[in-house]
Amino acid sequence: MNTFSADRLNFLKKSVIREIFDNAPEEAINLGLGEIQFSTPSNIVEYAKQVLQDRKIHYTPNAGLKELREKVSAYYLNKVPYENICITVGAEEAIFATILAYVNPGDEVLLANPCYLAYETIIKIAGGKPVYFNLDPCDDFSLDKISFMKKISSKTKLLILNNPSNPLGICFYTEEINYLIKTCKQNDILIIVDEIYRELYLEKRPDSFVEMEENALIISGLSKSHCMTGWRLGWVVSRNRELIDPIISLHQYICTCAPYISQKVAVYALSHEGMNSQDKIRLILKDNCDYLKKEIIKHSHFIKFLENSSSPYLFVQYDMDDAKLTRILSENGVLVIPGSAFGSKGKKWIRINYGLDKEILKEGIKRISEALRK
């Protein structure tokens, strides 16, 4: 045992998802990754080459290049001044910096059950306490308002939402959003919203919380929308400048600034040409999603799937322990993620990522079908 490591890390262990990947057969088809398995669009890569040829790769201001922050401001229809934007090393750093900037030891943070895994871990690193409220799996994972109200206490500091949701692929309804905003205002709770999947919509792009609540922190980036996971480019914004300042200060000591080249490329990615490339990615994903839904409907083994609205994921219900089902599928050469990895309300569900080449997706579904027939 390492006796020198900080006590705050004692609870850390390998995630369920990482264990699945580490124990998978070599030739397994991975439908479990939290990443779209397409290459970064060629025009974005070509633009990066131009940036490299300039050779002026230096530090940027801590909060990011002004021209990029202006592009992000335009993305939010200029409802957020560029001074209210901090460019980060991916949305993950934005989440980390935001939680550490606002959570004191003993503070309680409200999270949905189920939700993205990393929130809980970062809250604990900050000394906070994750407190889960329920989404109702019997009602398409709608907000359980009674559960939400019961979880609020005098120690509640933050509410963290993933909208659209990972793993569910759905958004909160307008009525649910209004209820959450009103309740948080009444109880002096700060809202943080992770909107990283907003651009992967199937029909209609979800509204941003920027438009609904001045005193909220909004996190997003280019990893999902532009297939730029390896470029590590994200941001956190708020209409309230005072909420951003502590994050910029902390971000300065985490990494000084996001990489110069990624920031310059992000300016292009958020241009008209860059967003056209993003739209092509979205349409390919929509085609894959339609195919996956048709295939699942063919197989009576599955009970249902959740009608997703914006993500590369389909949440599928099966009448078996989801961890056991995941092991069976892994042994048959296909990886998925058990719903219970994201919270107890995800039991008997699995998450399937359809963000990969369609022929590989077809083979993955074929293997799932064969395994279930056995």
C-alpha positions in Angstrom: 0.0 0.0 0.0 1.2 3.5 -0.8 1.4 5.2 2.6 2.2 8.6 1.0 -1.0 9.1 -1.0 -3.5 11.6 0.3 -6.4 10.4 2.3 -8.9 12.0 -0.1 -7.9 9.2 -2.6 -8.6 6.3 -0.3 -12.1 5.7 -1.7 -11.0 5.7 -5.3 -11.2 2.4 -7.2 -11.5 1.2 -10.8 -14.9 2.0 -12.2 -17.3 -0.7 -13.3 -16.9 0.5 -16.9 -13.1 0.3 -16.8 -13.3 -3.2 -15.3 -15.6 -4.3 -18.2 -13.1 -3.0 -20.8 -10.0 -4.4 -19.0 -11.6 -7.9 -18.8 -13.0 -8.0 -22.3 -11.9 -10.5 -25.0 -9.4 -9.0 -27.5 -11.7 -9.1 -30.5 -14.8 -7.8 -28.7 -16.9 -5.2 -30.4 -17.1 -2.2 -28.1 -20.6 -0.8 -27.9 -19.9 0.5 -24.4 -17.5 3.4 -24.9 -18.5 6.8 -23.9 -17.0 8.2 -27.1 -18.2 8.5 -30.7 -15.8 6.2 -32.6 -15.6 8.5 -35.7 -12.5 10.4 -36.8 -12.3 14.2 -36.3 -13.7 15.7 -39.6 -11.0 16.2 -42.2 -11.5 19.9 -42.6 -10.9 20.5 -38.9 -7.7 18.4 -39.1 -6.5 20.3 -42.1 -7.1 23.6 -40.3 -5.0 22.3 -37.4 -2.1 21.7 -39.8 -2.3 25.3 -40.8 -2.1 26.3 -37.1 1.0 24.1 -36.6 2.7 25.6 -39.6 2.5 29.1 -38.0 4.7 27.6 -35.2 3.5 30.2 -32.7 2.2 27.7 -30.1 2.2 29.5 -26.8 0.3 30.0 -23.6 -3.0 31.8 -23.9 -4.8 33.9 -21.2 -6.0 31.7 -18.4 -9.7 31.9 -19.4 -8.8 31.2 -23.0 -8.3 33.1 -26.3 -10.6 36.0 -26.7 -11.5 35.0 -30.2 -12.6 31.6 -29.0 -14.6 33.0 -26.1 -16.3 35.3 -28.5 -17.2 32.2 -30.7 -18.6 30.4 -27.6 -20.6 33.6 -26.8 -22.0 33.6 -30.3 -22.9 29.9 -29.9 -25.1 30.9 -27.0 -26.6 33.7 -29.1 -24.5 36.3 -27.3 -26.5 35.9 -24.1 -23.2 35.2 -22.3 -20.5 37.9 -22.6 -17.1 36.5 -23.6 -15.8 37.6 -20.2 -18.2 35.1 -18.5 -16.5 32.1 -20.3 -13.7 29.9 -19.2 -12.1 27.6 -21.8 -11.0 24.3 -20.2 -9.2 21.1 -21.0 -12.3 19.2 -22.0 -15.7 19.3 -20.3 -14.2 16.9 -17.6 -11.9 19.6 -16.4 -14.7 22.1 -16.4 -16.7 19.7 -14.2 -13.7 19.2 -11.9 -12.9 22.9 -11.6 -16.5 23.9 -11.1 -17.1 21.4 -8.3 -13.9 22.2 -6.5 -14.6 25.9 -6.8 -17.9 25.6 -5.0 -18.0 22.5 -2.8 -16.7 22.7 0.8 -16.2 19.6 3.0 -19.6 18.5 4.3 -21.6 20.2 1.5 -24.3 18.1 -0.1 -24.7 17.9 -3.9 -27.9 16.6 -5.5 -27.5 14.2 -8.4 -30.0 12.2 -10.5 -30.3 8.4 -10.2 -29.1 7.4 -12.7 -26.4 9.8 -14.0 -22.8 10.2 -15.3 -20.3 8.4 -13.0 -17.7 11.1 -12.6 -19.8 13.6 -10.7 -19.9 11.5 -7.5 -16.2 10.8 -7.5 -15.2 14.5 -8.0 -17.7 15.6 -5.3 -16.1 13.2 -2.8 -12.6 14.4 -3.8 -13.8 17.9 -2.8 -15.0 16.6 0.5 -18.7 16.9 -0.4 -21.5 14.4 -0.1 -23.4 13.1 -3.2 -27.1 12.9 -2.5 -29.3 11.1 -5.1 -32.8 11.9 -6.1 -34.8 9.4 -8.3 -35.8 9.4 -11.9 -38.7 7.0 -12.4 -37.9 4.1 -14.7 -41.6 3.1 -14.7 -42.4 6.5 -16.3 -39.6 6.9 -18.9 -37.2 8.2 -16.2 -39.2 11.3 -15.5 -38.3 13.4 -12.5 -39.6 12.1 -9.1 -40.5 15.4 -7.5 -41.3 13.8 -4.1 -37.8 12.2 -4.1 -36.2 15.4 -5.1 -37.8 17.5 -2.3 -37.0 14.8 0.3 -33.3 15.0 -0.5 -33.0 18.8 0.1 -31.5 19.7 3.4 -29.8 22.7 5.1 -26.5 21.4 3.8 -27.5 21.2 0.1 -25.2 23.5 -1.9 -25.5 22.4 -5.6 -27.7 20.5 -8.1 -25.7 18.9 -10.9 -27.7 17.9 -14.0 -26.6 16.1 -17.2 -29.0 17.5 -19.8 -29.2 15.6 -22.2 -28.5 12.7 -20.0 -25.7 10.1 -20.0 -26.7 7.2 -19.9 -30.4 7.9 -20.7 -30.1 10.0 -23.9 -33.1 12.1 -22.8 -33.7 15.7 -21.7 -35.8 17.0 -18.8 -39.2 18.3 -19.9 -39.8 22.1 -19.8 -42.1 21.7 -16.8 -39.5 19.7 -15.0 -36.8 22.3 -15.7 -39.1 25.1 -14.4 -39.8 23.1 -11.3 -36.1 22.5 -10.6 -35.1 26.1 -11.2 -37.9 27.4 -9.0 -37.2 24.9 -6.2 -33.5 25.6 -6.3 -34.1 29.4 -6.1 -36.3 28.9 -3.1 -33.6 26.8 -1.3 -30.6 28.8 -2.4 -29.1 25.9 -4.4 -26.7 26.6 -7.3 -27.4 24.7 -10.5 -24.7 23.2 -12.7 -25.7 21.8 -16.0 -23.5 19.5 -18.2 -24.8 20.0 -21.8 -22.0 18.1 -23.6 -24.5 16.0 -25.7 -26.7 19.0 -26.7 -25.6 19.0 -30.4 -26.2 15.3 -30.9 -30.0 15.7 -31.2 -32.2 13.5 -33.3 -34.9 15.9 -34.2 -34.8 19.2 -32.3 -31.8 20.7 -30.5 -32.5 21.1 -26.8 -32.6 24.5 -25.3 -29.6 25.5 -23.2 -30.1 26.3 -19.5 -28.3 29.6 -20.4 -31.6 30.8 -21.8 -33.6 29.8 -18.6 -31.5 30.7 -15.6 -29.1 33.6 -15.1 -27.6 32.1 -11.9 -26.5 28.7 -13.4 -23.2 27.3 -14.6 -23.3 25.6 -18.0 -20.6 23.1 -19.1 -20.0 21.9 -22.6 -17.3 21.4 -25.3 -16.4 19.8 -28.6 -15.5 16.3 -27.6 -18.9 14.7 -28.6 -20.3 17.2 -31.1 -17.2 17.4 -33.3 -15.6 14.0 -32.5 -12.7 15.9 -30.9 -12.3 13.9 -27.6 -8.5 13.8 -28.0 -8.3 17.6 -28.5 -9.5 18.2 -24.9 -11.5 21.4 -25.4 -14.4 22.4 -23.2 -15.8 25.4 -21.4 -17.9 26.6 -18.5 -20.1 29.7 -18.9 -22.7 31.7 -16.9 -24.7 34.9 -17.4 -23.5 35.8 -13.9 -19.9 36.9 -14.0 -19.4 36.4 -10.3 -20.0 32.7 -10.7 -17.3 32.3 -13.3 -14.4 34.2 -11.5 -13.6 31.4 -8.9 -13.5 28.8 -11.7 -11.1 30.8 -13.7 -8.9 31.3 -10.6 -8.9 27.5 -9.9 -8.4 26.6 -13.6 -5.3 28.7 -13.7 -3.6 26.5 -11.1 -4.9 23.2 -12.5 -3.5 23.7 -16.0 -2.7 27.4 -16.7 -4.8 27.3 -19.9 -6.3 24.9 -22.4 -3.9 23.9 -25.2 -3.3 26.7 -27.7 -3.7 24.5 -30.8 -7.0 23.1 -29.6 -8.3 26.5 -28.9 -7.4 27.8 -32.4 -8.9 24.8 -34.0 -12.1 25.2 -31.8 -12.5 28.7 -33.3 -12.8 27.0 -36.7 -14.9 24.2 -35.4 -17.5 26.8 -34.2 -17.5 28.6 -37.5 -20.1 28.0 -40.2 -17.9 25.4 -41.9 -17.0 23.6 -38.7 -20.7 23.4 -37.6 -21.6 22.0 -41.1 -19.2 19.1 -40.3 -20.8 18.6 -37.0 -24.2 18.4 -38.6 -22.9 15.6 -40.8 -21.8 13.7 -37.7 -25.3 14.2 -36.2 -27.1 12.8 -39.3 -24.9 9.7 -39.4 -25.7 9.1 -35.7 -29.4 9.5 -36.4 -29.2 6.9 -39.2 -27.4 4.5 -36.8 -29.9 5.1 -34.1 -32.8 4.4 -36.4 -31.1 1.1 -37.5 -30.5 0.1 -33.9 -34.1 0.7 -32.8 -35.4 -1.4 -35.7 -33.1 -4.3 -34.8 -34.0 -4.2 -31.2 -37.7 -4.2 -32.0 -37.1 -7.4 -34.0 -35.8 -9.2 -30.9 -38.5 -10.1 -28.4 -35.8 -10.7 -25.8 -35.8 -7.0 -25.0 -38.7 -5.4 -23.0 -38.3 -1.9 -24.3 -35.9 0.9 -25.1 -36.0 4.5 -23.9 -36.8 6.9 -26.7 -33.7 9.0 -26.7 -33.6 12.6 -28.0 -29.9 13.7 -28.0 -26.9 11.4 -27.5 -25.1 8.5 -29.1 -26.7 6.1 -26.5 -29.7 3.9 -26.4 -30.9 2.7 -23.0 -32.4 -0.8 -23.3 -34.3 -2.8 -20.8 -33.9 -6.6 -20.4 -35.5 -8.9 -17.8 -32.3 -10.1 -16.3 -29.7 -8.8 -13.8 -27.9 -6.2 -16.0 -24.4 -7.0 -14.6 -24.9 -10.7 -15.5 -26.2 -9.8 -18.9 -23.2 -7.6 -19.5 -20.9 -10.5 -18.6 -22.7 -12.9 -20.9 -22.5 -10.5 -23.8 -18.8 -9.8 -23.1 -18.1 -13.6 -23.2 -19.8 -13.5 -26.6 -17.6 -10.8 -28.0 -19.6 -7.6 -27.5 -19.3 -4.9 -24.8 -22.2 -2.9 -23.3 -22.5 -1.0 -20.0 -24.9 -2.2 -17.3 -27.4 0.4 -16.3 -26.7 -0.1 -12.6 -23.2 1.3 -13.1 -25.0 4.7 -13.3 -27.2 4.2 -10.3 -29.7 1.8 -8.7 -32.5 3.0 -11.0 -30.6 1.7 -14.0 -31.0 -2.0 -12.9 -32.1 -4.3 -15.7 -31.1 -1.8 -18.3 -28.0 -1.6 -20.5 -26.4 1.3 -22.4 -25.6 0.7 -26.0 -23.4 3.2 -27.9 -24.3 3.4 -31.6 -21.6 6.0 -32.5 -19.4 3.8 -34.6 -19.1 2.4 -38.1 -22.5 1.0 -39.2 -21.0 -2.4 -40.3 -19.4 -2.8 -36.9 -22.7 -1.9 -35.2 -24.5 -4.5 -37.3 -22.0 -7.2 -36.3 -22.3 -6.1 -32.6 -26.1 -6.4 -32.7 -25.8 -9.8 -34.5 -23.6 -11.0 -31.6 -26.1 -9.7 -29.0 -28.9 -11.5 -30.8 -26.9 -14.8 -31.0 -25.9 -14.6 -27.3 -29.6 -14.0 -26.2 -30.8 -16.9 -28.3 -28.3 -19.2 -26.5 
